[in-house]
Amino acid sequence: MSETVVEIIGLQKAFGPLHVLRGIDLEVRRGEVVCVIGPSGSGKSTLLRCVNLLEQPTGGRVAVGGVELTDPDVDIDAARRRIGMVFQQFNLFSHLTVLDNLTIAQRKVLRRGKAEAEEVARRNLARVGLAEKADAMPAQLSGGQQQRVAIARSLAMDPELMLFDEPTSALDPELVGDVLGVMRTLAEAGMTMLVVTHEMQFAREVADRVLFMDGGVVVEQGPPERVIAAPQHERTRAFLSRVLDPTHQGPNVPAT
């Protein structure tokens, strides 16, 4: 059996009276790509943020690479170094060049020297197809290029797990393909990935497993050919009918 990279047991998260996650159990194996789909407000992004403790769980356990992040005595900064995260927004330092955006964390967190950090940065810029943009400023790049830089910045930290929180949702439609292409290449190279996405074609083609979430629980999960193409649960079917056919007006289906 493949090594488990992410282990989540009974994960709970509440914001005051709002119970966002209601007992999530999930394992992600090394090299597996898991796509999380579901309506807005279902807890997808909160799940991702709990994996690296950007949100502190209300209950349950989260372990990455065998290290329990929810252990009060864990060195959370050391644990987070093994996890890369790409957000909806690019979060680049606007006053730094692309190269400097990729080297600053390497030098401060991993204590790499300037030459090594720059070598790693250029290698990862090449991986995302932006080798020629090392000296550019973020404002000189398109949104899709900025998101690819953000991916390269995460990769430069040598993560064993990549988290993607709807990385194409802030992009113009014509820029989405390049970002998804980079993610597809990472998946083919064996990167372990947990992806919150509304890109159903990407999930269908790239995911090893798809999770459908609603109301803070995992309603259904399995290979994409089952969950997307032949869902078993009525709630999944209603959601997908709306997403895959926006003209469909199913009953009580919230907008995504």
C-alpha positions in Angstrom: 0.0 0.0 0.0 1.3 3.5 -0.8 2.5 5.7 2.0 -0.1 8.0 3.5 0.9 11.6 3.3 -2.3 13.2 4.7 -4.4 11.6 7.5 -7.4 13.5 8.8 -9.6 11.9 11.5 -12.8 13.5 12.8 -11.9 17.0 11.7 -14.3 19.6 13.1 -14.2 23.4 12.6 -16.7 25.9 13.9 -16.7 29.7 13.7 -18.7 30.6 16.7 -22.2 29.0 16.1 -21.4 28.2 12.5 -20.3 24.6 12.2 -18.3 24.5 8.9 -16.7 21.0 9.1 -18.6 18.2 10.8 -16.3 15.3 11.2 -14.1 14.9 8.1 -12.1 11.6 7.7 -9.7 11.6 4.8 -6.4 9.9 3.7 -4.3 11.1 0.8 -1.6 8.7 -0.4 1.8 9.7 -1.8 1.5 10.7 -5.5 -2.3 10.9 -5.3 -4.3 13.8 -6.7 -7.5 14.4 -4.8 -9.9 17.0 -6.1 -12.5 18.5 -3.8 -15.7 19.8 -5.3 -19.0 21.2 -3.9 -21.1 24.3 -3.6 -19.9 27.5 -2.1 -20.0 27.4 1.7 -19.6 23.6 1.8 -16.3 23.8 3.8 -13.9 23.0 0.9 -11.4 25.9 1.5 -11.7 25.5 5.3 -10.7 21.9 4.9 -7.5 22.9 3.0 -6.7 25.6 5.5 -7.0 23.2 8.4 -4.5 20.8 6.7 -1.7 23.3 7.3 -3.3 24.9 10.3 -4.0 28.3 8.7 -7.2 27.6 10.5 -7.1 25.9 13.9 -9.4 22.9 14.0 -12.1 22.8 16.7 -11.7 19.0 17.0 -10.1 16.0 15.4 -6.6 15.2 14.2 -4.6 16.2 11.1 -1.2 14.6 10.3 1.0 15.3 7.3 3.9 13.0 6.5 3.4 11.2 9.8 3.6 14.4 11.9 0.5 15.3 13.8 0.0 19.0 13.2 -2.8 19.1 15.8 -0.4 18.0 18.5 0.0 21.1 20.8 3.7 20.4 21.1 4.4 20.1 17.4 6.8 22.5 15.7 4.2 23.9 13.3 6.7 26.0 11.3 8.9 23.0 10.6 5.8 20.9 9.7 4.5 23.6 7.3 7.8 23.6 5.4 6.7 20.3 3.9 3.4 21.8 2.6 3.0 24.2 -0.3 -0.2 26.1 -0.8 -1.5 28.1 -3.7 -4.4 30.4 -3.1 -7.1 32.1 -5.2 -5.1 35.3 -5.1 -1.4 35.3 -6.0 0.0 37.0 -2.9 3.3 38.0 -4.6 5.4 40.7 -3.1 4.7 43.5 -5.6 8.0 45.4 -4.8 10.2 42.3 -5.5 11.2 40.8 -8.8 9.9 37.3 -9.7 13.3 35.8 -8.8 13.3 37.5 -5.4 9.8 36.4 -4.8 11.0 32.8 -5.2 14.2 33.2 -3.2 13.2 35.1 -0.1 11.5 32.2 1.7 14.2 29.8 0.7 16.9 32.0 2.3 14.9 33.0 5.4 13.2 29.7 6.2 15.4 27.0 4.6 18.7 29.0 5.1 19.8 28.5 1.6 22.6 30.6 0.2 21.9 33.2 -2.5 23.4 31.1 -5.3 21.6 27.9 -4.3 18.3 29.7 -3.8 18.5 31.4 -7.2 19.4 28.1 -8.9 16.3 26.4 -7.3 14.2 29.4 -8.2 15.2 29.4 -11.9 14.7 25.6 -12.1 11.2 26.0 -10.8 10.4 28.9 -13.0 11.4 26.8 -16.0 9.0 24.1 -14.7 6.1 26.5 -15.0 7.2 27.9 -18.3 8.4 31.3 -17.1 12.2 31.0 -17.1 12.4 34.3 -19.1 10.4 36.2 -16.4 12.9 36.0 -13.6 13.7 39.7 -13.6 10.2 40.9 -14.2 8.0 42.6 -11.6 4.7 41.0 -10.8 2.8 44.0 -12.2 4.3 43.2 -15.6 2.8 39.7 -15.7 -0.7 38.5 -16.5 -2.8 37.0 -13.8 -2.1 33.5 -15.2 1.6 34.2 -15.2 1.4 35.5 -11.6 -0.4 32.3 -10.5 2.3 30.2 -12.2 5.0 32.2 -10.3 3.1 31.5 -7.1 3.1 27.8 -7.9 6.9 28.0 -8.7 7.4 29.8 -5.3 5.8 26.9 -3.5 7.7 24.3 -5.4 11.0 26.0 -4.6 10.5 25.0 -1.0 10.6 21.3 -1.9 7.1 20.4 -0.5 5.9 16.8 -0.3 2.3 18.0 -0.5 0.7 20.8 -2.6 -2.6 22.4 -1.6 -4.5 24.3 -4.3 -7.5 26.5 -3.2 -9.4 27.2 -6.5 -6.2 28.5 -8.1 -8.0 29.5 -11.3 -11.0 31.3 -9.9 -9.5 34.8 -10.1 -8.3 34.4 -13.7 -9.8 35.4 -17.0 -11.0 32.3 -18.8 -8.3 32.5 -21.5 -5.6 32.3 -18.8 -6.9 29.3 -17.0 -5.5 26.7 -19.3 -1.8 27.5 -18.7 -2.3 27.2 -14.9 -4.1 23.9 -15.2 -1.4 22.7 -17.6 1.2 23.3 -14.9 -0.9 21.5 -12.4 -1.4 18.6 -14.8 2.4 18.3 -15.3 3.0 18.3 -11.5 0.4 15.5 -11.2 2.1 13.5 -13.9 5.4 13.9 -12.1 4.0 12.3 -9.0 3.3 15.3 -6.8 0.8 14.7 -4.0 -2.0 17.2 -4.5 -5.2 18.2 -2.7 -7.1 20.5 -5.0 -10.2 22.5 -4.3 -11.6 23.3 -7.8 -14.6 24.1 -9.9 -12.8 22.9 -13.0 -14.7 19.7 -13.6 -12.8 18.7 -16.8 -9.5 19.0 -14.9 -10.9 16.9 -12.0 -12.3 14.3 -14.5 -9.0 14.0 -16.3 -6.3 14.5 -13.6 -7.8 13.4 -10.3 -7.2 9.9 -8.9 -10.1 10.6 -6.5 -12.9 13.2 -6.3 -14.6 14.3 -3.1 -18.0 16.0 -3.1 -18.6 18.1 0.0 -21.8 19.7 1.2 -22.8 21.1 4.5 -19.4 20.4 6.1 -19.3 16.6 5.3 -18.0 14.4 2.6 -21.2 13.3 0.8 -19.5 11.1 -1.8 -16.0 10.2 -2.9 -14.4 7.9 -5.5 -12.8 7.8 -8.9 -13.9 10.7 -11.2 -15.5 8.3 -13.6 -18.0 7.4 -10.9 -18.4 10.6 -8.8 -18.6 13.0 -11.8 -19.9 10.7 -14.6 -22.2 8.5 -12.5 -22.8 10.0 -9.0 -24.6 7.8 -6.5 -25.9 10.5 -4.2 -28.9 12.7 -5.2 -27.1 15.8 -3.8 -24.1 15.2 -5.9 -26.3 14.7 -9.0 -28.1 17.9 -8.3 -24.9 19.9 -7.9 -23.3 18.5 -11.0 -26.3 19.0 -13.1 -26.1 22.7 -12.2 -22.3 23.0 -12.7 -22.1 21.0 -15.9 -25.2 22.5 -17.4 -25.6 26.1 -16.1 -29.0 26.4 -17.9 -30.4 23.6 -15.7 -32.6 25.0 -12.9 -32.6 22.1 -10.4 -34.5 22.4 -7.1 -32.7 24.0 -4.1 -29.3 24.0 -5.7 -27.2 27.0 -4.4 -25.1 28.9 -6.7 -21.4 28.0 -6.8 
